[in-house]
Amino acid sequence: MLVHGYTDTARDWLMLVRWGAKDAIIDDAQKDALRTALPKAQVKIYPEFGHNPIWEDPADVANTIKGFLAN
């Protein structure tokens, strides 16, 4: 799933991963693989959004990112 040799080091990174539950591009298997590959990642799922939550509700996404960075 992860490319460019970052798989091993990325497992230890603190990061925010976000997607829309109605994403028609990234399937559930890919999302599960990403969660497995990045166990320390904070995952935010937007239940009403598709592939680009930032286009659908920029303010909500910005607040999610601000909250993540504040911690």
Secondary structure, DSSP 8 states (H G I E B T S, - for coil): ---TT-HHHHTT---EEEEETT-SSS-HHHHHHHHHH-TT-EEEEETT--S-HHHH-HHHHHHHHHHHHH-
